[in-house]
Amino acid sequence: MSNLLSGGNPECENPSPPDDLRDIDGYFPIEVPDWLWWLLGIIILAALGYWIYIRFIKKPPPIELTKYQKVVRDLAALDTNQNSKDYYLALSEISRDYFEAELKVHALDRTVDELMPALRAHELVHTSQSLLIKDILERADLAKFAKAEVSLEEKKRDQAAIISVITEINTAKEIKEAAERAKLEALSVEAKEDEE
């Protein structure tokens, strides 16, 4: 009873080890070779270096602008405060370059009178758009060749109008191309169904 009150266990006073238990041999440290620590350090440094490169050094690839986006950017960047001749020379060249590249109309080496029938005949250009283009290009010719001065308000109005016309033409072009793609996809689906 005194063992129970003192906190001892009477069955454990003379413990005898069972036959299937072995004595604890002690602590055996796991030995990690030095080369493994070096390898782990190199991997961590490489990962850190790669993260720094991606985060701070590597530049994202440049965004490739379409012809339309470049033209709108260039037209919007024109300085309306420069003299009329230089302003309209740039405006005319940018606009004509767009017509030649996107509408496949010879525009750079033609006069306004030679260019307008080709623009009017183009399916993407409406009559009102061709009249506006003619008005702007004639004013550009007056500024370039007759050294006519154009007011700042007219320059801004022409800049906004040509951007608007080019945007409308580009939208019509994209709609036409999307319709053609949809038509081709529908034809290819029909051809696959006919084969089955």
PEZIBEL-V747828 format. One record per pair of residues at least 24 apart in sequence whose ideal C-beta (glycine too) atoms are under 6 Angstrom apart, sorted by sequence separation. I is the first residue (numbers start at 1). J is the second residue. D is the distance in whole Angstrom. If there is no record, write none. Layout:
I;J;D, I;J;D
This chain:
112;137;5, 112;138;6, 136;162;6, 71;98;5, 132;161;6, 132;165;6, 67;101;5, 67;102;6, 129;165;5, 124;169;5, 92;140;4, 124;172;5, 124;173;6, 88;140;4, 88;143;4, 89;144;5, 88;144;6, 85;143;5, 84;143;4, 85;144;6, 84;149;5, 84;150;4, 95;162;5, 87;155;6, 98;166;6, 80;152;6, 80;155;4, 80;156;5, 75;163;5, 72;163;6, 68;170;4
